[in-house]
Amino acid sequence: WGCPPSKFPWTYSSKETCYLLEGKVKVYLDGSNDFVEIGAGDLVEFPKGMSCTWEVSVAVDKHYKFETLK
């Protein structure tokens, strides 16, 4: 998945694991001014139900996997 510099809200409908190949993103939890910055080489997990805003400062290219229920 890729994305140019932008800012957008996102809610995770299931747990996502992603590995950033390129880019830089500030992830703000809804209702907070605090953020976590992730970038190329980072492996992160986002829990199901998390709502946040992605602020992409450097174009992103990532691999990702959503958890599927069996």
PDB file of N, CA, C and O in Angstrom, chain B, residues numbered from 101:
ATOM      1  N   TRP B 101       0.851  -1.161   0.000  1.00  0.00           N
ATOM      2  CA  TRP B 101       0.000   0.000   0.000  1.00  0.00           C
ATOM      3  C   TRP B 101       0.893   1.218   0.000  1.00  0.00           C
ATOM      4  O   TRP B 101       1.911   1.247   0.691  1.00  0.00           O
ATOM      5  N   GLY B 102       0.527   2.209  -0.756  1.00  0.00           N
ATOM      6  CA  GLY B 102       1.292   3.439  -0.814  1.00  0.00           C
ATOM      7  C   GLY B 102       0.405   4.650  -0.627  1.00  0.00           C
ATOM      8  O   GLY B 102      -0.803   4.597  -0.859  1.00  0.00           O
ATOM      9  N   CYS B 103       1.020   5.745  -0.205  1.00  0.00           N
ATOM     10  CA  CYS B 103       0.266   6.968   0.057  1.00  0.00           C
ATOM     11  C   CYS B 103       1.200   8.169  -0.049  1.00  0.00           C
ATOM     12  O   CYS B 103       2.288   8.152   0.527  1.00  0.00           O
ATOM     13  N   PRO B 104       0.791   9.223  -0.784  1.00  0.00           N
ATOM     14  CA  PRO B 104       1.600  10.439  -0.830  1.00  0.00           C
ATOM     15  C   PRO B 104       1.418  11.234   0.459  1.00  0.00           C
ATOM     16  O   PRO B 104       0.555  10.893   1.268  1.00  0.00           O
ATOM     17  N   PRO B 105       2.205  12.283   0.669  1.00  0.00           N
ATOM     18  CA  PRO B 105       1.997  13.126   1.849  1.00  0.00           C
ATOM     19  C   PRO B 105       0.534  13.571   1.926  1.00  0.00           C
ATOM     20  O   PRO B 105      -0.033  14.076   0.957  1.00  0.00           O
ATOM     21  N   SER B 106      -0.056  13.368   3.101  1.00  0.00           N
ATOM     22  CA  SER B 106      -1.472  13.676   3.313  1.00  0.00           C
ATOM     23  C   SER B 106      -1.800  13.533   4.791  1.00  0.00           C
ATOM     24  O   SER B 106      -0.948  13.158   5.596  1.00  0.00           O
ATOM     25  N   LYS B 107      -3.051  13.839   5.138  1.00  0.00           N
ATOM     26  CA  LYS B 107      -3.533  13.693   6.510  1.00  0.00           C
ATOM     27  C   LYS B 107      -4.950  13.148   6.431  1.00  0.00           C
ATOM     28  O   LYS B 107      -5.786  13.689   5.708  1.00  0.00           O
ATOM     29  N   PHE B 108      -5.228  12.058   7.186  1.00  0.00           N
ATOM     30  CA  PHE B 108      -6.549  11.447   7.113  1.00  0.00           C
ATOM     31  C   PHE B 108      -6.858  10.653   8.383  1.00  0.00           C
ATOM     32  O   PHE B 108      -5.950  10.134   9.031  1.00  0.00           O
ATOM     33  N   PRO B 109      -8.150  10.560   8.739  1.00  0.00           N
ATOM     34  CA  PRO B 109      -8.545   9.746   9.890  1.00  0.00           C
ATOM     35  C   PRO B 109      -8.633   8.279   9.497  1.00  0.00           C
ATOM     36  O   PRO B 109      -8.871   7.955   8.334  1.00  0.00           O
ATOM     37  N   TRP B 110      -8.438   7.384  10.479  1.00  0.00           N
ATOM     38  CA  TRP B 110      -8.537   5.958  10.211  1.00  0.00           C
ATOM     39  C   TRP B 110      -8.981   5.236  11.477  1.00  0.00           C
ATOM     40  O   TRP B 110      -8.548   5.574  12.579  1.00  0.00           O
ATOM     41  N   THR B 111      -9.848   4.238  11.313  1.00  0.00           N
ATOM     42  CA  THR B 111     -10.252   3.354  12.404  1.00  0.00           C
ATOM     43  C   THR B 111      -9.982   1.922  11.962  1.00  0.00           C
ATOM     44  O   THR B 111     -10.351   1.521  10.858  1.00  0.00           O
ATOM     45  N   TYR B 112      -9.339   1.162  12.827  1.00  0.00           N
ATOM     46  CA  TYR B 112      -8.961  -0.214  12.505  1.00  0.00           C
ATOM     47  C   TYR B 112     -10.097  -1.174  12.852  1.00  0.00           C
ATOM     48  O   TYR B 112     -10.469  -1.305  14.018  1.00  0.00           O
ATOM     49  N   SER B 113     -10.643  -1.840  11.842  1.00  0.00           N
ATOM     50  CA  SER B 113     -11.733  -2.790  12.053  1.00  0.00           C
ATOM     51  C   SER B 113     -11.208  -4.157  12.498  1.00  0.00           C
ATOM     52  O   SER B 113     -11.973  -4.998  12.972  1.00  0.00           O
ATOM     53  N   SER B 114      -9.915  -4.369  12.344  1.00  0.00           N
ATOM     54  CA  SER B 114      -9.245  -5.560  12.876  1.00  0.00           C
ATOM     55  C   SER B 114      -7.780  -5.189  13.125  1.00  0.00           C
ATOM     56  O   SER B 114      -7.304  -4.156  12.656  1.00  0.00           O
ATOM     57  N   LYS B 115      -7.075  -6.042  13.867  1.00  0.00           N
ATOM     58  CA  LYS B 115      -5.669  -5.754  14.165  1.00  0.00           C
ATOM     59  C   LYS B 115      -4.863  -5.744  12.867  1.00  0.00           C
ATOM     60  O   LYS B 115      -5.011  -6.628  12.024  1.00  0.00           O
ATOM     61  N   GLU B 116      -4.014  -4.734  12.722  1.00  0.00           N
ATOM     62  CA  GLU B 116      -3.136  -4.655  11.554  1.00  0.00           C
ATOM     63  C   GLU B 116      -1.682  -4.693  12.003  1.00  0.00           C
ATOM     64  O   GLU B 116      -1.292  -4.018  12.956  1.00  0.00           O
ATOM     65  N   THR B 117      -0.889  -5.492  11.301  1.00  0.00           N
ATOM     66  CA  THR B 117       0.557  -5.485  11.458  1.00  0.00           C
ATOM     67  C   THR B 117       1.110  -4.899  10.170  1.00  0.00           C
ATOM     68  O   THR B 117       0.759  -5.348   9.079  1.00  0.00           O
ATOM     69  N   CYS B 118       1.974  -3.897  10.292  1.00  0.00           N
ATOM     70  CA  CYS B 118       2.538  -3.317   9.073  1.00  0.00           C
ATOM     71  C   CYS B 118       4.029  -3.044   9.224  1.00  0.00           C
ATOM     72  O   CYS B 118       4.539  -2.779  10.313  1.00  0.00           O
ATOM     73  N   TYR B 119       4.701  -3.121   8.080  1.00  0.00           N
ATOM     74  CA  TYR B 119       6.141  -2.866   7.983  1.00  0.00           C
ATOM     75  C   TYR B 119       6.331  -1.759   6.965  1.00  0.00           C
ATOM     76  O   TYR B 119       5.976  -1.914   5.796  1.00  0.00           O
ATOM     77  N   LEU B 120       6.893  -0.641   7.409  1.00  0.00           N
ATOM     78  CA  LEU B 120       7.116   0.485   6.506  1.00  0.00           C
ATOM     79  C   LEU B 120       8.407   0.304   5.728  1.00  0.00           C
ATOM     80  O   LEU B 120       9.492   0.227   6.304  1.00  0.00           O
ATOM     81  N   LEU B 121       8.273   0.237   4.417  1.00  0.00           N
ATOM     82  CA  LEU B 121       9.428   0.139   3.531  1.00  0.00           C
ATOM     83  C   LEU B 121      10.036   1.517   3.291  1.00  0.00           C
ATOM     84  O   LEU B 121      11.255   1.675   3.220  1.00  0.00           O
ATOM     85  N   GLU B 122       9.163   2.502   3.170  1.00  0.00           N
ATOM     86  CA  GLU B 122       9.575   3.891   2.924  1.00  0.00           C
ATOM     87  C   GLU B 122       8.593   4.819   3.621  1.00  0.00           C
ATOM     88  O   GLU B 122       7.448   4.450   3.886  1.00  0.00           O
ATOM     89  N   GLY B 123       9.056   6.027   3.913  1.00  0.00           N
ATOM     90  CA  GLY B 123       8.167   7.062   4.389  1.00  0.00           C
ATOM     91  C   GLY B 123       8.312   7.419   5.848  1.00  0.00           C
ATOM     92  O   GLY B 123       9.135   6.865   6.578  1.00  0.00           O
ATOM     93  N   LYS B 124       7.467   8.381   6.253  1.00  0.00           N
ATOM     94  CA  LYS B 124       7.437   8.842   7.631  1.00  0.00           C
ATOM     95  C   LYS B 124       6.021   9.301   7.940  1.00  0.00           C
ATOM     96  O   LYS B 124       5.413  10.035   7.161  1.00  0.00           O
ATOM     97  N   VAL B 125       5.493   8.861   9.094  1.00  0.00           N
ATOM     98  CA  VAL B 125       4.111   9.133   9.487  1.00  0.00           C
ATOM     99  C   VAL B 125       4.053   9.485  10.966  1.00  0.00           C
ATOM    100  O   VAL B 125       4.723   8.857  11.787  1.00  0.00           O
ATOM    101  N   LYS B 126       3.256  10.483  11.301  1.00  0.00           N
ATOM    102  CA  LYS B 126       2.891  10.741  12.695  1.00  0.00           C
ATOM    103  C   LYS B 126       1.485  10.191  12.864  1.00  0.00           C
ATOM    104  O   LYS B 126       0.583  10.536  12.101  1.00  0.00           O
ATOM    105  N   VAL B 127       1.293   9.328  13.874  1.00  0.00           N
ATOM    106  CA  VAL B 127      -0.010   8.745  14.161  1.00  0.00           C
ATOM    107  C   VAL B 127      -0.511   9.351  15.468  1.00  0.00           C
ATOM    108  O   VAL B 127       0.095   9.169  16.524  1.00  0.00           O
ATOM    109  N   TYR B 128      -1.639  10.082  15.381  1.00  0.00           N
ATOM    110  CA  TYR B 128      -2.256  10.733  16.537  1.00  0.00           C
ATOM    111  C   TYR B 128      -3.477   9.928  16.976  1.00  0.00           C
ATOM    112  O   TYR B 128      -4.374   9.688  16.169  1.00  0.00           O
ATOM    113  N   LEU B 129      -3.526   9.509  18.239  1.00  0.00           N
ATOM    114  CA  LEU B 129      -4.725   8.862  18.765  1.00  0.00           C
ATOM    115  C   LEU B 129      -5.845   9.893  18.829  1.00  0.00           C
ATOM    116  O   LEU B 129      -5.607  11.052  19.171  1.00  0.00           O
ATOM    117  N   ASP B 130      -7.062   9.476  18.501  1.00  0.00           N
ATOM    118  CA  ASP B 130      -8.205  10.395  18.588  1.00  0.00           C
ATOM    119  C   ASP B 130      -8.291  10.980  19.990  1.00  0.00           C
ATOM    120  O   ASP B 130      -8.144  10.270  20.985  1.00  0.00           O
ATOM    121  N   GLY B 131      -8.535  12.296  20.052  1.00  0.00           N
ATOM    122  CA  GLY B 131      -8.689  12.975  21.326  1.00  0.00           C
ATOM    123  C   GLY B 131      -7.378  13.349  21.991  1.00  0.00           C
ATOM    124  O   GLY B 131      -7.378  13.774  23.146  1.00  0.00           O
ATOM    125  N   SER B 132      -6.256  13.202  21.290  1.00  0.00           N
ATOM    126  CA  SER B 132      -4.945  13.498  21.878  1.00  0.00           C
ATOM    127  C   SER B 132      -4.090  14.310  20.916  1.00  0.00           C
ATOM    128  O   SER B 132      -4.195  14.174  19.697  1.00  0.00           O
ATOM    129  N   ASN B 133      -3.239  15.158  21.491  1.00  0.00           N
ATOM    130  CA  ASN B 133      -2.258  15.876  20.675  1.00  0.00           C
ATOM    131  C   ASN B 133      -0.935  15.125  20.627  1.00  0.00           C
ATOM    132  O   ASN B 133      -0.018  15.520  19.908  1.00  0.00           O
ATOM    133  N   ASP B 134      -0.834  14.035  21.398  1.00  0.00           N
ATOM    134  CA  ASP B 134       0.369  13.210  21.402  1.00  0.00           C
ATOM    135  C   ASP B 134       0.376  12.328  20.163  1.00  0.00           C
ATOM    136  O   ASP B 134      -0.674  11.935  19.655  1.00  0.00           O
ATOM    137  N   PHE B 135       1.561  12.028  19.693  1.00  0.00           N
ATOM    138  CA  PHE B 135       1.677  11.186  18.504  1.00  0.00           C
ATOM    139  C   PHE B 135       2.856  10.236  18.637  1.00  0.00           C
ATOM    140  O   PHE B 135       3.744  10.426  19.468  1.00  0.00           O
ATOM    141  N   VAL B 136       2.841   9.215  17.800  1.00  0.00           N
ATOM    142  CA  VAL B 136       3.973   8.310  17.638  1.00  0.00           C
ATOM    143  C   VAL B 136       4.420   8.457  16.202  1.00  0.00           C
ATOM    144  O   VAL B 136       3.601   8.388  15.285  1.00  0.00           O
ATOM    145  N   GLU B 137       5.716   8.659  15.993  1.00  0.00           N
ATOM    146  CA  GLU B 137       6.238   8.769  14.633  1.00  0.00           C
ATOM    147  C   GLU B 137       6.838   7.437  14.225  1.00  0.00           C
ATOM    148  O   GLU B 137       7.652   6.858  14.944  1.00  0.00           O
ATOM    149  N   ILE B 138       6.419   6.958  13.056  1.00  0.00           N
ATOM    150  CA  ILE B 138       6.966   5.721  12.517  1.00  0.00           C
ATOM    151  C   ILE B 138       7.573   6.006  11.152  1.00  0.00           C
ATOM    152  O   ILE B 138       7.157   6.929  10.452  1.00  0.00           O
ATOM    153  N   GLY B 139       8.560   5.202  10.786  1.00  0.00           N
ATOM    154  CA  GLY B 139       9.235   5.443   9.524  1.00  0.00           C
ATOM    155  C   GLY B 139       9.795   4.163   8.928  1.00  0.00           C
ATOM    156  O   GLY B 139       9.596   3.070   9.459  1.00  0.00           O
ATOM    157  N   ALA B 140      10.496   4.318   7.817  1.00  0.00           N
ATOM    158  CA  ALA B 140      11.069   3.196   7.081  1.00  0.00           C
ATOM    159  C   ALA B 140      11.823   2.262   8.032  1.00  0.00           C
ATOM    160  O   ALA B 140      12.640   2.700   8.841  1.00  0.00           O
ATOM    161  N   GLY B 141      11.524   0.962   7.911  1.00  0.00           N
ATOM    162  CA  GLY B 141      12.171  -0.041   8.739  1.00  0.00           C
ATOM    163  C   GLY B 141      11.411  -0.389  10.001  1.00  0.00           C
ATOM    164  O   GLY B 141      11.780  -1.337  10.694  1.00  0.00           O
ATOM    165  N   ASP B 142      10.352   0.354  10.323  1.00  0.00           N
ATOM    166  CA  ASP B 142       9.571   0.082  11.535  1.00  0.00           C
ATOM    167  C   ASP B 142       8.505  -0.982  11.279  1.00  0.00           C
ATOM    168  O   ASP B 142       7.844  -0.986  10.241  1.00  0.00           O
ATOM    169  N   LEU B 143       8.355  -1.878  12.245  1.00  0.00           N
ATOM    170  CA  LEU B 143       7.297  -2.878  12.243  1.00  0.00           C
ATOM    171  C   LEU B 143       6.364  -2.511  13.390  1.00  0.00           C
ATOM    172  O   LEU B 143       6.801  -2.431  14.538  1.00  0.00           O
ATOM    173  N   VAL B 144       5.086  -2.289  13.095  1.00  0.00           N
ATOM    174  CA  VAL B 144       4.137  -1.848  14.120  1.00  0.00           C
ATOM    175  C   VAL B 144       2.843  -2.644  14.052  1.00  0.00           C
ATOM    176  O   VAL B 144       2.479  -3.191  13.011  1.00  0.00           O
ATOM    177  N   GLU B 145       2.156  -2.695  15.192  1.00  0.00           N
ATOM    178  CA  GLU B 145       0.825  -3.302  15.265  1.00  0.00           C
ATOM    179  C   GLU B 145      -0.154  -2.249  15.734  1.00  0.00           C
ATOM    180  O   GLU B 145       0.126  -1.485  16.658  1.00  0.00           O
ATOM    181  N   PHE B 146      -1.306  -2.217  15.085  1.00  0.00           N
ATOM    182  CA  PHE B 146      -2.391  -1.335  15.478  1.00  0.00           C
ATOM    183  C   PHE B 146      -3.548  -2.216  15.940  1.00  0.00           C
ATOM    184  O   PHE B 146      -3.986  -3.090  15.192  1.00  0.00           O
ATOM    185  N   PRO B 147      -4.053  -2.003  17.160  1.00  0.00           N
ATOM    186  CA  PRO B 147      -5.099  -2.877  17.678  1.00  0.00           C
ATOM    187  C   PRO B 147      -6.465  -2.628  17.037  1.00  0.00           C
ATOM    188  O   PRO B 147      -6.770  -1.520  16.593  1.00  0.00           O
ATOM    189  N   LYS B 148      -7.266  -3.671  17.002  1.00  0.00           N
ATOM    190  CA  LYS B 148      -8.641  -3.573  16.518  1.00  0.00           C
ATOM    191  C   LYS B 148      -9.376  -2.508  17.329  1.00  0.00           C
ATOM    192  O   LYS B 148      -9.278  -2.472  18.556  1.00  0.00           O
ATOM    193  N   GLY B 149     -10.108  -1.645  16.637  1.00  0.00           N
ATOM    194  CA  GLY B 149     -10.903  -0.613  17.293  1.00  0.00           C
ATOM    195  C   GLY B 149     -10.186   0.713  17.501  1.00  0.00           C
ATOM    196  O   GLY B 149     -10.818   1.694  17.894  1.00  0.00           O
ATOM    197  N   MET B 150      -8.885   0.765  17.248  1.00  0.00           N
ATOM    198  CA  MET B 150      -8.137   2.004  17.430  1.00  0.00           C
ATOM    199  C   MET B 150      -8.559   3.037  16.385  1.00  0.00           C
ATOM    200  O   MET B 150      -8.628   2.733  15.194  1.00  0.00           O
ATOM    201  N   SER B 151      -8.841   4.256  16.836  1.00  0.00           N
ATOM    202  CA  SER B 151      -9.142   5.375  15.938  1.00  0.00           C
ATOM    203  C   SER B 151      -8.029   6.393  16.056  1.00  0.00           C
ATOM    204  O   SER B 151      -7.600   6.738  17.157  1.00  0.00           O
ATOM    205  N   CYS B 152      -7.564   6.874  14.910  1.00  0.00           N
ATOM    206  CA  CYS B 152      -6.415   7.767  14.903  1.00  0.00           C
ATOM    207  C   CYS B 152      -6.436   8.629  13.650  1.00  0.00           C
ATOM    208  O   CYS B 152      -7.301   8.481  12.787  1.00  0.00           O
ATOM    209  N   THR B 153      -5.473   9.526  13.569  1.00  0.00           N
ATOM    210  CA  THR B 153      -5.241  10.312  12.362  1.00  0.00           C
ATOM    211  C   THR B 153      -3.817  10.059  11.912  1.00  0.00           C
ATOM    212  O   THR B 153      -2.871  10.151  12.695  1.00  0.00           O
ATOM    213  N   TRP B 154      -3.685   9.742  10.640  1.00  0.00           N
ATOM    214  CA  TRP B 154      -2.361   9.578  10.027  1.00  0.00           C
ATOM    215  C   TRP B 154      -1.973  10.894   9.377  1.00  0.00           C
ATOM    216  O   TRP B 154      -2.729  11.447   8.579  1.00  0.00           O
ATOM    217  N   GLU B 155      -0.786  11.399   9.722  1.00  0.00           N
ATOM    218  CA  GLU B 155      -0.218  12.581   9.077  1.00  0.00           C
ATOM    219  C   GLU B 155       1.062  12.123   8.372  1.00  0.00           C
ATOM    220  O   GLU B 155       2.114  11.975   8.994  1.00  0.00           O
ATOM    221  N   VAL B 156       0.949  11.906   7.075  1.00  0.00           N
ATOM    222  CA  VAL B 156       2.052  11.386   6.273  1.00  0.00           C
ATOM    223  C   VAL B 156       2.903  12.564   5.792  1.00  0.00           C
ATOM    224  O   VAL B 156       2.432  13.391   5.011  1.00  0.00           O
ATOM    225  N   SER B 157       4.162  12.643   6.259  1.00  0.00           N
ATOM    226  CA  SER B 157       5.033  13.751   5.859  1.00  0.00           C
ATOM    227  C   SER B 157       5.954  13.357   4.705  1.00  0.00           C
ATOM    228  O   SER B 157       6.365  14.210   3.918  1.00  0.00           O
ATOM    229  N   VAL B 158       6.280  12.065   4.603  1.00  0.00           N
ATOM    230  CA  VAL B 158       7.088  11.538   3.506  1.00  0.00           C
ATOM    231  C   VAL B 158       6.324  10.336   2.940  1.00  0.00           C
ATOM    232  O   VAL B 158       5.912   9.450   3.689  1.00  0.00           O
ATOM    233  N   ALA B 159       6.140  10.308   1.627  1.00  0.00           N
ATOM    234  CA  ALA B 159       5.342   9.262   0.976  1.00  0.00           C
ATOM    235  C   ALA B 159       5.638   7.879   1.543  1.00  0.00           C
ATOM    236  O   ALA B 159       6.796   7.504   1.732  1.00  0.00           O
ATOM    237  N   VAL B 160       4.567   7.125   1.811  1.00  0.00           N
ATOM    238  CA  VAL B 160       4.655   5.825   2.461  1.00  0.00           C
ATOM    239  C   VAL B 160       4.502   4.686   1.451  1.00  0.00           C
ATOM    240  O   VAL B 160       3.699   4.754   0.520  1.00  0.00           O
ATOM    241  N   ASP B 161       5.294   3.645   1.667  1.00  0.00           N
ATOM    242  CA  ASP B 161       5.126   2.364   0.990  1.00  0.00           C
ATOM    243  C   ASP B 161       5.239   1.334   2.098  1.00  0.00           C
ATOM    244  O   ASP B 161       6.243   1.292   2.810  1.00  0.00           O
ATOM    245  N   LYS B 162       4.209   0.497   2.251  1.00  0.00           N
ATOM    246  CA  LYS B 162       4.231  -0.454   3.354  1.00  0.00           C
ATOM    247  C   LYS B 162       3.642  -1.790   2.936  1.00  0.00           C
ATOM    248  O   LYS B 162       2.846  -1.883   2.002  1.00  0.00           O
ATOM    249  N   HIS B 163       4.060  -2.821   3.660  1.00  0.00           N
ATOM    250  CA  HIS B 163       3.413  -4.132   3.602  1.00  0.00           C
ATOM    251  C   HIS B 163       2.540  -4.213   4.837  1.00  0.00           C
ATOM    252  O   HIS B 163       2.910  -3.699   5.893  1.00  0.00           O
ATOM    253  N   TYR B 164       1.378  -4.857   4.719  1.00  0.00           N
ATOM    254  CA  TYR B 164       0.502  -4.957   5.877  1.00  0.00           C
ATOM    255  C   TYR B 164      -0.286  -6.268   5.840  1.00  0.00           C
ATOM    256  O   TYR B 164      -0.426  -6.915   4.802  1.00  0.00           O
ATOM    257  N   LYS B 165      -0.790  -6.628   7.019  1.00  0.00           N
ATOM    258  CA  LYS B 165      -1.646  -7.802   7.148  1.00  0.00           C
ATOM    259  C   LYS B 165      -2.684  -7.511   8.204  1.00  0.00           C
ATOM    260  O   LYS B 165      -2.355  -7.100   9.316  1.00  0.00           O
ATOM    261  N   PHE B 166      -3.954  -7.727   7.851  1.00  0.00           N
ATOM    262  CA  PHE B 166      -5.032  -7.613   8.818  1.00  0.00           C
ATOM    263  C   PHE B 166      -5.294  -8.986   9.407  1.00  0.00           C
ATOM    264  O   PHE B 166      -5.294  -9.989   8.693  1.00  0.00           O
ATOM    265  N   GLU B 167      -5.518  -9.027  10.715  1.00  0.00           N
ATOM    266  CA  GLU B 167      -5.851 -10.277  11.383  1.00  0.00           C
ATOM    267  C   GLU B 167      -7.227 -10.740  10.910  1.00  0.00           C
ATOM    268  O   GLU B 167      -8.169  -9.950  10.850  1.00  0.00           O
ATOM    269  N   THR B 168      -7.334 -12.004  10.582  1.00  0.00           N
ATOM    270  CA  THR B 168      -8.625 -12.561  10.168  1.00  0.00           C
ATOM    271  C   THR B 168      -9.103 -13.528  11.233  1.00  0.00           C
ATOM    272  O   THR B 168      -8.311 -14.258  11.829  1.00  0.00           O
ATOM    273  N   LEU B 169     -10.393 -13.525  11.465  1.00  0.00           N
ATOM    274  CA  LEU B 169     -10.974 -14.432  12.438  1.00  0.00           C
ATOM    275  C   LEU B 169     -11.243 -15.774  11.794  1.00  0.00           C
ATOM    276  O   LEU B 169     -11.687 -15.845  10.648  1.00  0.00           O
ATOM    277  N   LYS B 170     -10.979 -16.823  12.521  1.00  0.00           N
ATOM    278  CA  LYS B 170     -11.199 -18.170  11.982  1.00  0.00           C
ATOM    279  C   LYS B 170     -12.370 -18.822  12.664  1.00  0.00           C
ATOM    280  O   LYS B 170     -12.713 -19.961  12.347  1.00  0.00           O
TER     281      LYS B 170
END
